[in-house]
Amino acid sequence: MVDDKEIMKTGTTTVALVCKDGIVLCADKRVTSGYLVAYKKFEKIAKITDEIAITMAGTVSDVQLLTKLIRAELKLKDIRTGRLTYVKEAVNLLANLVYNNIRKLSLIPGISHFIVGGKDGSGFHAYDIGADGSVTEIDDYNSSGSGSVMAFGVLETLYKKDITVDEGIKLGLKAINAAIQRDIASGNGVDIVTVTKDGVKKVLTKEINYRIEA
């Protein structure tokens, strides 16, 4: 991810895995501004309802604002309709926000890229929302950000159909680790969140300390 002062290509690594018993979302923790590491503890996975979570990549202010907006809009929608929001409904609403955000007149491009994972009455679902507001359903796995090239190499090799959530956690960690090792814009730690029959749950958060003690 990038700070507002730097409007170059976003740097981050996020991963989503579709498993037979849930969804696994993973992300690194580094925020960059050009070649500067601007922040080392950013959480790039956000819970937007009890059963839906998102990974985020892009300009920090944009993804933070859109995350707050979608969380509030879905809560209002649940109240108005008297039922829980379907995952596809949440995806379509967030995609509209992203579409409008990148096309507004601004000196700083409104770059944001989300992966949505959640469950509803029809099962578990994952969707990719591109920076242009496009929507693609994920059948197996996906990755976003500058470290996605390395992450995809791991996923293409090791992902298998009907993978379990426990297996997905281990695979997602390997994919993020591969990106951290080679992508300068990814690093400082990893967060992993699952969406299962019990809802959204953070299962791992780990910081990586690069400091050399004298």
C-alpha positions in Angstrom: 0.0 0.0 0.0 1.1 3.6 -0.5 0.8 6.7 1.5 -1.0 9.8 0.1 2.2 11.6 -0.6 3.2 9.0 -3.1 0.8 8.3 -6.0 2.9 5.7 -7.8 1.9 2.0 -8.3 0.6 0.5 -5.1 2.8 -1.9 -3.2 1.4 -4.7 -1.0 0.6 -8.4 -1.1 -2.9 -9.8 -0.3 -4.0 -13.4 -0.9 -7.5 -15.0 -0.9 -8.1 -18.8 -0.9 -11.4 -20.5 -1.5 -11.6 -23.7 0.6 -14.3 -26.3 0.9 -15.1 -25.2 4.5 -14.5 -21.4 4.2 -12.4 -18.6 2.9 -8.9 -17.6 3.9 -7.7 -14.0 3.6 -4.0 -13.1 4.1 -2.0 -9.8 3.8 1.4 -8.3 4.8 1.6 -5.3 7.0 3.9 -2.8 5.2 2.9 0.7 4.0 5.3 2.4 1.6 5.8 5.9 0.3 8.1 5.5 -2.7 11.2 3.8 -1.2 10.3 4.8 2.3 8.6 2.3 4.7 5.9 4.7 6.0 4.3 2.3 8.5 5.0 -1.2 9.7 1.8 -2.4 11.4 -1.0 -1.7 9.0 -3.9 -4.2 9.0 -4.9 -4.8 5.4 -7.8 -7.1 6.2 -10.9 -5.6 7.6 -14.1 -7.1 9.0 -17.1 -5.3 7.5 -19.9 -7.5 8.8 -19.9 -10.6 11.1 -19.7 -12.8 8.0 -17.9 -10.7 5.4 -14.3 -9.5 5.4 -12.1 -7.7 2.8 -8.4 -7.4 1.9 -7.3 -4.0 0.7 -4.6 -2.5 -1.5 -4.1 1.0 -2.8 -3.8 4.5 -1.5 -4.2 4.4 2.3 -6.7 7.2 2.6 -8.9 5.8 -0.2 -9.1 2.2 1.2 -9.7 3.5 4.7 -12.5 5.8 3.6 -14.2 3.1 1.4 -13.9 0.5 4.2 -15.7 2.9 6.6 -18.4 3.7 4.0 -19.1 0.0 3.1 -19.2 -1.0 6.7 -21.8 1.7 7.5 -23.8 1.2 4.4 -24.2 -2.6 5.0 -25.2 -2.0 8.6 -27.9 0.4 7.5 -29.0 -2.0 4.8 -29.4 -4.8 7.3 -31.5 -2.6 9.5 -33.7 -1.4 6.6 -34.3 -4.9 5.1 -34.4 -6.8 8.4 -32.1 -9.4 7.1 -28.3 -10.1 6.7 -26.7 -8.9 3.5 -25.8 -11.4 0.8 -22.1 -11.4 -0.1 -22.9 -10.4 -3.8 -24.9 -7.5 -2.6 -21.9 -6.2 -0.5 -19.6 -6.8 -3.5 -21.8 -4.8 -5.9 -22.1 -1.9 -3.4 -18.4 -1.8 -2.8 -17.6 -2.0 -6.5 -19.9 1.0 -7.1 -18.0 3.0 -4.5 -14.6 2.0 -6.1 -15.9 2.9 -9.6 -17.0 6.3 -8.5 -13.9 6.9 -6.4 -11.4 6.4 -9.2 -13.3 8.5 -11.6 -13.7 11.6 -9.4 -11.7 14.7 -10.3 -8.7 14.7 -8.0 -5.0 15.5 -8.0 -4.4 12.2 -6.3 -5.8 9.1 -8.1 -8.3 7.2 -6.0 -6.6 3.8 -6.3 -8.1 0.9 -4.4 -8.3 -2.8 -4.9 -10.3 -5.1 -2.7 -10.8 -8.9 -2.3 -14.1 -9.8 -0.6 -14.6 -13.1 1.2 -17.8 -14.0 3.0 -20.6 -16.4 3.6 -24.4 -16.2 3.3 -27.3 -18.6 2.9 -25.9 -19.9 -0.4 -22.4 -20.8 0.9 -19.0 -19.3 0.9 -18.0 -16.7 -1.7 -14.9 -14.7 -2.8 -14.8 -11.8 -5.2 -12.1 -9.6 -6.7 -12.9 -5.9 -7.0 -10.4 -4.2 -9.4 -9.2 -0.6 -9.1 -11.7 0.3 -11.9 -14.6 -1.2 -10.0 -14.8 -4.4 -12.0 -16.0 -7.6 -10.3 -14.7 -11.1 -10.8 -15.8 -14.1 -8.8 -12.9 -16.2 -7.4 -13.3 -20.0 -7.8 -9.9 -21.0 -6.3 -7.5 -18.2 -5.3 -6.3 -14.7 -6.1 -3.6 -12.2 -5.1 -3.2 -8.5 -5.4 -0.5 -5.9 -5.1 3.1 -5.7 -6.2 4.0 -8.9 -4.4 1.3 -10.9 -6.1 3.7 -12.2 -8.8 5.7 -14.1 -6.1 2.5 -15.2 -4.3 0.9 -16.5 -7.5 4.0 -18.7 -8.1 3.4 -20.5 -4.7 -0.4 -20.7 -5.2 -0.2 -22.1 -8.8 2.2 -24.8 -7.5 0.6 -25.8 -4.2 -3.1 -25.0 -4.4 -5.4 -28.0 -4.8 -9.2 -28.4 -5.1 -11.2 -29.0 -1.9 -8.4 -27.6 0.2 -9.4 -27.2 3.9 -9.3 -23.9 5.8 -6.4 -25.2 8.0 -4.5 -26.1 4.8 -5.4 -22.8 3.3 -3.9 -20.9 6.3 -0.6 -22.7 5.8 -0.6 -22.1 2.0 -1.6 -18.5 2.4 1.3 -18.0 4.9 3.7 -19.5 2.4 2.5 -17.2 -0.4 2.8 -14.1 1.7 6.3 -15.2 2.9 7.4 -15.6 -0.7 6.3 -12.1 -1.5 8.0 -10.6 1.6 11.3 -12.3 0.7 11.4 -10.7 -2.8 9.0 -7.7 -3.0 10.5 -4.6 -1.4 7.0 -3.1 -0.9 5.7 -6.0 1.1 6.9 -7.0 4.6 7.0 -6.4 8.3 4.5 -9.1 9.2 1.4 -11.0 8.2 -2.3 -11.1 9.1 -4.6 -14.0 8.3 -8.4 -14.0 8.7 -10.8 -16.8 8.0 -14.5 -16.9 7.1 -16.1 -20.1 8.3 -19.4 -21.3 9.6 -18.6 -19.4 12.7 -18.1 -16.1 10.9 -15.1 -13.8 10.5 -12.1 -14.6 12.7 -8.5 -13.5 12.8 -6.4 -16.6 13.2 -2.9 -15.2 12.9 -1.1 -11.9 13.3 2.7 -11.8 13.3 5.2 -9.0 13.1 8.6 -9.5 11.7 11.4 -7.6 13.5 14.3 -6.6 11.2 16.1 -4.6 13.9 19.7 -5.5 14.5 20.7 -5.4 18.2 24.2 -4.1 19.0 
